[in-house]
Amino acid sequence: MYIGLISDTHCLFDEPLKRFLEPVDEIWHAGDFGNIETADAIAAFKPLKGVYGNCDGQDVRKVHPYIQLVEVAGKKILMMHIGGYPGRYDYNALRLIEAHRPDIFVCGHSHILKVVNDRQRGMLVLNPGAAGKFGFHLVRTALRFRIEEGDIRDMEVGEWPK
């Protein structure tokens, strides 16, 4: 499966982002869509798995859960908005990580792109940074990658000026 991973769109789903995500099979959104219209636009473009973020209202929260726990090509994925990274996990994220033992932990919120191997927990941590224009980040970012036969392959970073 070819995955496009975005977060923190904050009401923006524009042409550069669509071009980057055009070849993927599915889009994962790690929260802060901004509004339900943005979530719906993404879902109309490609199949979508998403979670709500701290900036999302009840309209988004009614459609997208707090966490997603899915299995793709032999990998268990846990996705939530506020997560952190090795040594700095959010308390709620750490409880869920310990309970579910995912192979891949996906989060957003920080607006900082991170791809980190958590060797202690045997999982890959993915934060695609912020795909929107709202926030302190200087560059908009997204990820795309393949999950095939239990492996993650061909990871690419998309970058656009704010």
Residue frames as qw, qx, qy, qz and C-alpha x, y, z in Angstrom:
[[0.000, 0.889, 0.458, 0.000, 0.00, 0.00, 0.00],
 [0.392, 0.311, 0.004, 0.866, 1.23, 3.47, -0.90],
 [0.316, -0.756, -0.504, 0.272, 0.49, 5.94, 1.93],
 [0.189, 0.597, -0.024, 0.779, 0.46, 9.74, 1.99],
 [0.503, -0.531, -0.542, 0.413, 0.90, 11.11, 5.51],
 [0.087, 0.557, 0.037, 0.825, -0.10, 14.66, 6.44],
 [0.381, -0.570, -0.600, 0.412, -1.00, 16.60, 9.55],
 [0.186, -0.630, -0.197, 0.728, -1.89, 20.09, 10.69],
 [0.306, 0.435, 0.552, 0.642, -3.49, 21.25, 7.45],
 [0.060, -0.499, -0.361, 0.786, -5.45, 23.90, 9.36],
 [0.464, 0.703, 0.343, -0.416, -8.05, 24.37, 6.58],
 [0.263, 0.716, -0.457, -0.457, -5.62, 24.06, 3.65],
 [0.731, 0.060, 0.657, 0.175, -5.65, 21.30, 1.02],
 [0.293, 0.793, -0.171, -0.506, -4.13, 22.99, -2.02],
 [0.805, 0.551, -0.179, -0.128, -2.72, 21.99, -5.41],
 [0.242, 0.632, -0.717, 0.165, 0.92, 21.41, -4.37],
 [0.454, -0.244, 0.766, -0.385, -0.24, 19.02, -1.66],
 [0.843, 0.313, 0.257, -0.354, -2.66, 17.29, -4.04],
 [0.628, 0.637, -0.440, -0.081, 0.09, 16.81, -6.63],
 [0.014, -0.506, 0.821, -0.264, 2.35, 15.22, -4.01],
 [0.516, -0.035, 0.743, -0.425, -0.46, 12.92, -2.83],
 [0.676, 0.375, -0.239, -0.587, -1.83, 12.06, -6.28],
 [0.550, 0.301, -0.765, -0.148, -0.02, 8.70, -6.64],
 [0.137, -0.198, 0.848, -0.473, -0.84, 7.34, -3.15],
 [0.328, -0.299, -0.862, -0.245, -3.51, 4.73, -2.43],
 [0.465, -0.724, -0.510, 0.016, -4.60, 6.22, 0.88],
 [0.116, 0.624, -0.249, 0.732, -4.06, 9.39, 2.91],
 [0.573, -0.488, -0.560, 0.346, -3.47, 9.35, 6.65],
 [0.006, -0.725, 0.030, -0.688, -4.09, 12.62, 8.49],
 [0.543, -0.171, -0.640, 0.516, -2.67, 12.97, 12.00],
 [0.243, -0.722, -0.551, 0.341, -5.05, 15.69, 13.18],
 [0.046, -0.634, -0.056, 0.770, -5.81, 19.40, 13.04],
 [0.396, 0.493, 0.646, 0.428, -7.76, 19.31, 9.78],
 [0.055, -0.023, 0.000, 0.998, -9.04, 22.77, 10.67],
 [0.570, 0.175, 0.194, -0.779, -12.64, 22.14, 9.66],
 [0.706, 0.173, 0.677, -0.117, -14.89, 19.40, 8.32],
 [0.617, 0.751, -0.010, -0.235, -14.78, 20.87, 4.81],
 [0.129, 0.714, -0.682, -0.087, -11.03, 20.24, 4.65],
 [0.461, -0.174, 0.861, -0.128, -11.48, 16.69, 5.94],
 [0.708, 0.474, 0.460, -0.249, -14.23, 16.09, 3.37],
 [0.464, 0.802, -0.294, -0.234, -12.10, 17.50, 0.54],
 [0.078, -0.535, 0.841, 0.032, -9.26, 15.13, 1.42],
 [0.552, 0.075, 0.804, -0.207, -11.67, 12.17, 1.70],
 [0.674, 0.646, 0.199, -0.298, -13.15, 13.03, -1.71],
 [0.290, 0.777, -0.527, -0.186, -9.64, 13.08, -3.20],
 [0.464, 0.278, -0.838, 0.075, -8.38, 9.74, -1.79],
 [0.741, -0.462, -0.486, -0.048, -9.46, 7.22, 0.84],
 [0.005, -0.667, 0.366, -0.649, -8.74, 8.78, 4.24],
 [0.693, -0.440, -0.517, 0.243, -7.85, 7.56, 7.71],
 [0.131, 0.593, -0.196, 0.770, -7.66, 10.43, 10.15],
 [0.449, -0.477, -0.616, 0.438, -7.77, 11.46, 13.77],
 [0.059, -0.939, -0.204, -0.271, -8.95, 14.73, 15.24],
 [0.515, 0.211, -0.333, 0.761, -6.52, 17.25, 16.65],
 [0.251, -0.455, -0.518, 0.679, -6.66, 19.75, 19.48],
 [0.090, 0.264, -0.098, -0.955, -7.76, 22.54, 17.09],
 [0.227, -0.197, -0.781, -0.547, -10.56, 20.50, 15.50],
 [0.465, -0.133, 0.233, -0.844, -14.15, 21.21, 16.46],
 [0.606, 0.053, 0.696, -0.381, -17.03, 18.86, 17.15],
 [0.748, 0.526, -0.074, -0.398, -17.86, 18.58, 13.44],
 [0.456, 0.549, -0.701, -0.003, -14.49, 16.88, 12.80],
 [0.198, -0.308, 0.840, -0.400, -14.56, 14.93, 16.08],
 [0.769, 0.159, 0.357, -0.506, -17.89, 13.33, 15.14],
 [0.825, 0.503, -0.190, -0.173, -16.29, 11.82, 12.02],
 [0.607, 0.476, -0.553, 0.314, -12.65, 11.21, 12.98],
 [0.795, -0.528, -0.292, 0.062, -11.70, 9.44, 16.23],
 [0.383, -0.871, 0.305, 0.028, -9.12, 10.30, 18.89],
 [0.326, -0.487, 0.768, 0.259, -6.94, 7.37, 17.75],
 [0.834, 0.356, -0.275, -0.320, -6.69, 5.02, 14.81],
 [0.464, -0.413, 0.783, 0.021, -5.36, 1.53, 15.41],
 [0.828, 0.458, -0.062, -0.318, -5.03, -0.38, 12.13],
 [0.659, -0.287, 0.616, 0.322, -2.97, -3.12, 10.55],
 [0.586, 0.747, -0.148, -0.278, -1.51, -2.63, 7.08],
 [0.724, 0.516, -0.453, 0.068, 0.60, -5.24, 5.29],
 [0.820, -0.126, -0.463, 0.311, 1.61, -6.90, 8.54],
 [0.284, 0.181, -0.357, 0.871, 2.39, -3.67, 10.43],
 [0.269, -0.731, -0.606, 0.164, 0.34, -2.46, 13.41],
 [0.209, 0.392, 0.035, 0.895, -0.13, 1.32, 13.24],
 [0.249, -0.704, -0.542, 0.386, -1.23, 3.60, 16.07],
 [0.225, 0.420, 0.188, 0.859, -2.13, 7.15, 15.04],
 [0.250, -0.804, -0.477, 0.253, -3.09, 10.09, 17.24],
 [0.239, 0.913, 0.047, 0.328, -2.54, 13.85, 17.13],
 [0.184, -0.839, 0.427, -0.282, -0.48, 14.71, 20.20],
 [0.979, -0.017, -0.195, 0.049, 2.21, 12.09, 20.58],
 [0.373, -0.817, 0.425, 0.110, 5.77, 13.24, 20.97],
 [0.699, 0.526, -0.482, 0.048, 8.84, 11.17, 20.22],
 [0.832, -0.134, -0.454, 0.289, 11.27, 8.81, 22.01],
 [0.451, -0.087, -0.410, 0.788, 12.18, 10.19, 25.40],
 [0.117, 0.119, 0.145, -0.975, 9.46, 12.89, 25.10],
 [0.197, -0.372, -0.818, -0.392, 6.17, 11.05, 24.61],
 [0.450, -0.367, 0.028, -0.814, 2.95, 12.64, 25.76],
 [0.351, -0.177, 0.794, -0.463, 1.53, 10.80, 28.77],
 [0.773, 0.284, 0.311, -0.474, -1.61, 9.60, 26.95],
 [0.659, 0.573, -0.445, -0.201, 0.43, 8.56, 23.92],
 [0.095, 0.453, -0.861, 0.211, 2.83, 6.54, 26.05],
 [0.571, -0.005, 0.667, -0.479, -0.07, 4.71, 27.73],
 [0.809, 0.448, 0.076, -0.374, -1.50, 3.79, 24.32],
 [0.455, 0.620, -0.638, -0.044, 1.91, 2.79, 22.94],
 [0.140, -0.332, 0.879, -0.311, 2.50, 0.49, 25.91],
 [0.671, 0.155, 0.538, -0.487, -0.99, -0.99, 25.65],
 [0.796, 0.532, 0.104, -0.271, -0.98, -1.62, 21.89],
 [0.592, -0.393, 0.563, 0.422, 2.74, -2.10, 21.06],
 [0.654, 0.726, 0.099, -0.186, 2.53, -0.69, 17.50],
 [0.772, 0.088, 0.273, 0.567, 5.17, -1.18, 14.83],
 [0.248, 0.378, 0.196, 0.870, 4.55, 2.37, 13.60],
 [0.151, -0.687, -0.507, 0.498, 3.44, 5.32, 15.75],
 [0.239, 0.484, 0.363, 0.760, 2.05, 8.28, 13.80],
 [0.194, -0.742, -0.447, 0.461, 1.41, 11.69, 15.31],
 [0.302, 0.707, 0.209, 0.605, 1.29, 15.37, 14.41],
 [0.408, -0.857, -0.294, 0.111, 0.83, 18.54, 16.48],
 [0.569, -0.543, 0.087, 0.611, 4.46, 19.72, 16.73],
 [0.454, 0.878, -0.014, -0.150, 4.65, 21.08, 13.15],
 [0.113, -0.711, 0.672, 0.170, 8.13, 19.48, 13.07],
 [0.862, 0.300, -0.359, -0.196, 8.85, 16.68, 10.60],
 [0.332, -0.546, 0.753, -0.158, 10.38, 13.68, 12.41],
 [0.914, 0.128, -0.347, -0.166, 11.12, 10.14, 11.33],
 [0.178, -0.624, 0.675, -0.350, 12.67, 8.40, 14.33],
 [0.727, -0.021, -0.685, -0.041, 13.41, 4.78, 15.18],
 [0.547, -0.596, 0.358, -0.467, 12.43, 4.08, 18.80],
 [0.491, 0.313, -0.811, 0.058, 14.78, 1.16, 19.40],
 [0.192, -0.151, 0.765, -0.596, 13.60, 0.66, 22.98],
 [0.623, 0.248, 0.465, -0.578, 10.04, -0.03, 21.82],
 [0.399, 0.032, 0.830, 0.389, 10.88, -1.51, 18.41],
 [0.353, 0.753, 0.554, -0.046, 8.76, 0.96, 16.49],
 [0.343, 0.242, 0.266, 0.868, 9.11, 3.69, 13.91],
 [0.010, -0.708, -0.433, 0.558, 7.78, 7.14, 14.89],
 [0.304, 0.363, 0.481, 0.738, 6.44, 9.29, 12.05],
 [0.040, 0.768, 0.349, -0.535, 5.41, 12.93, 12.31],
 [0.554, 0.511, 0.430, 0.496, 4.89, 14.54, 8.89],
 [0.204, -0.125, -0.048, 0.970, 5.21, 18.09, 10.21],
 [0.298, 0.603, 0.421, -0.608, 2.62, 20.64, 9.09],
 [0.397, 0.333, 0.668, 0.534, 1.05, 20.64, 5.62],
 [0.045, 0.895, 0.435, 0.089, -0.83, 23.89, 6.26],
 [0.348, 0.601, -0.078, 0.715, 0.28, 27.50, 6.51],
 [0.470, -0.785, 0.012, -0.403, -0.86, 28.24, 10.06],
 [0.874, -0.438, -0.034, 0.207, 1.83, 27.98, 12.74],
 [0.291, -0.854, 0.332, 0.277, 5.49, 28.73, 13.42],
 [0.770, 0.000, 0.511, 0.381, 6.99, 26.32, 10.89],
 [0.031, 0.647, -0.319, -0.692, 8.85, 27.85, 7.94],
 [0.259, 0.235, -0.786, -0.510, 8.33, 25.03, 5.44],
 [0.825, 0.014, 0.155, -0.543, 5.21, 22.95, 4.81],
 [0.044, 0.383, -0.917, -0.098, 5.90, 19.21, 4.81],
 [0.893, 0.025, 0.102, -0.438, 4.32, 15.82, 4.11],
 [0.286, -0.384, 0.869, 0.128, 5.48, 12.22, 3.76],
 [0.875, 0.228, -0.111, -0.413, 4.69, 9.38, 1.41],
 [0.136, -0.448, 0.883, -0.026, 5.90, 5.79, 1.63],
 [0.741, 0.038, -0.551, -0.382, 5.05, 2.20, 0.83],
 [0.543, -0.336, 0.693, -0.336, 4.22, -0.55, 3.28],
 [0.793, 0.305, -0.424, -0.314, 4.87, -3.86, 1.55],
 [0.846, 0.031, -0.518, 0.119, 5.39, -7.34, 2.97],
 [0.699, -0.622, -0.249, 0.248, 5.95, -5.96, 6.46],
 [0.556, -0.140, 0.048, 0.818, 8.51, -3.36, 5.35],
 [0.136, 0.914, 0.169, -0.342, 8.40, 0.41, 4.94],
 [0.629, 0.073, 0.422, 0.649, 9.99, 1.46, 1.65],
 [0.299, 0.469, 0.404, 0.726, 10.53, 4.43, -0.63],
 [0.211, -0.790, -0.422, 0.391, 9.88, 7.15, 1.96],
 [0.346, 0.427, 0.213, 0.807, 9.80, 10.64, 0.43],
 [0.150, -0.581, -0.388, 0.700, 9.42, 14.09, 1.93],
 [0.239, 0.707, 0.423, 0.514, 7.39, 16.80, 0.22],
 [0.323, -0.481, -0.240, 0.779, 8.31, 20.41, 1.03],
 [0.202, 0.719, 0.420, 0.515, 6.67, 23.69, 0.03],
 [0.167, 0.178, -0.258, 0.935, 7.21, 27.28, 1.07],
 [0.035, -0.539, -0.702, 0.465, 4.76, 28.67, 3.55]]
